[in-house]
Amino acid sequence: MKKIVMVVVLIFIIAGSISFNVHALDKQDRATWLWNPWMFANDEDGTVTFLESKNVNKVYVQIDQEMSIPDYQSFIEKASAKGISIYALDGAPDWVAPKGARNQSKMLSWLENYQQESSTAQAFAGVHLDVEPYLYSGWSKNQAKTVTAFQSLLTDAKTRTESLGLPLEVDLPFWFDEITYKNSFGKGILAEWVIANMDSVTIMAYRDSAPMIIDIVKNEVAYAGQHGTALVIGVETGQTREGDRITFYEEGETYMNQQLEMVNNHYANYPGFNGIGIHHVDSWKNIKP
C-alpha cells in the first residue's frame, strides 16, 4: 500500500513539475523590434497578421513623435486583443552626450501624454531603450565618463517609468560583461549593474549558431538569475557587413528556428531567462525560409 501511495505522490509531483515548466514557457517573451511604425500606419492588419504568424507576444515599437497618436492607439488596441504587448522603443548613442538626456526626457514626456490620452487597451505596456553608448564618439575618447552618463540616463529613465507605472527594459551588447565601472554608482561590471537595475534586459547576442549564442550570454543569464531580472536573448536577421557569424540572414528562418530551439532548451530552466527576441520586423519579413 505504501508503495502505491508513493507512486501516486510521485506522479503528482512529476505532473506538477511538467505543468509548471509549460506554464513558465508560456510566459516567456517571443519579442521583436519594429523600427518603422509607418508600417502599421499603412498596413495595420498585415502587420498584426505577420506578428501573429510568428507567435510574437511582445513588440518594441519605435516612437515617432510626428506620427499621430490615433495610429499608435489603433495598432496597440488591435495587437493587445491578440495577446501581443507593445513597448515604447527609443534611444540613440548621443543620448549619453552632455545634453543628450533631454532627448530621453522629451520622449518620456510624449509617452506620459500618450498614456493619459489612451484607454487601457491602447496604452503602452512598458518602455524599451536602445541607446548603444559605445557608438557615441565619447566612448573612445573617455569611456569612463560615457559609462557614467549611460548609468545616469538609465537611472533617470527608471524614475520616470516607475512614476508611469511601466516596466523598463534595455538592450545590451553581450560584451558589456567585459566593461567595468568605478564612479558615483559604485564599482563593478557594467552588464551586472544594468541587469540589477532594470526590470528586463535584451542581450544582443548576434551570432548565428546555438553554441556561440549560449556561450556569449552565460554571464548575463547568471546575473539575471542572481538579481531576479528577466533576460531575453536577441538575435539578428538583417544583412550586415560586420561578418558572416553575426546574422541568420544567410542561413534563413528554418535554420534560425532550429538554433533558437537549442538555445531555449539549454536555458529553459535557468532563473532569469525569459525568452527570445528577433531583430527586426523588416528583415524578418524578408528572410529566406
C-alpha angles and dihedrals in degrees: 000000000000090000091053091050091049092050091050091048091048091051091052091048093050092045091049091049092050091047091050094050093048090047091049092050090049089059095050119110123254096186141172140182121244106195097171110059090178084075091075093034087062099034113015097161093047092050094050091045091053092050091049092049090056094047091241115170100176132040128188102213121198115241111232106181091198091064118092118259092230089061090058092042094053094047095046092048092051094044093046090054087059093051095260117137116213121212124193108246126200143129143120136198092251090062085088091055116111092268097021097102089075087073091059091045091051092050093049091049089053088050093050090053091046093052091050091053095046136079120237090262091052098045127105113254095214148330126270119192126201105183104146095193093188088074091060114098091236091066092074094036099047113358095175092055092046092049090053091049089051091051091048091049092053092045091054091046091052091053092050096045092047089055087054092048091241130133117241124223131179138193116238132185113238092242097063086098085075094055119088131194136200113180143097089318091060124249134294144085116331095220091054092047092053093045091049093051103041129072091229139358132201114211113214094223094173103182130117104227133061096234092054093045093048091050100047095051099043095102093047092049089052092050090049091053092049094049100037093243125146112241127197122193111223127203134187130242100171128102112261141177092211094095142297095270097060105075144031089225093108097041098045137222100296092057091043092054091050091053093045091051089056091049091049092048091050096051100028095108097038113112109241098028107119109171146279134309122201118205113242149356097219096051094036090057090055102039114118117254 
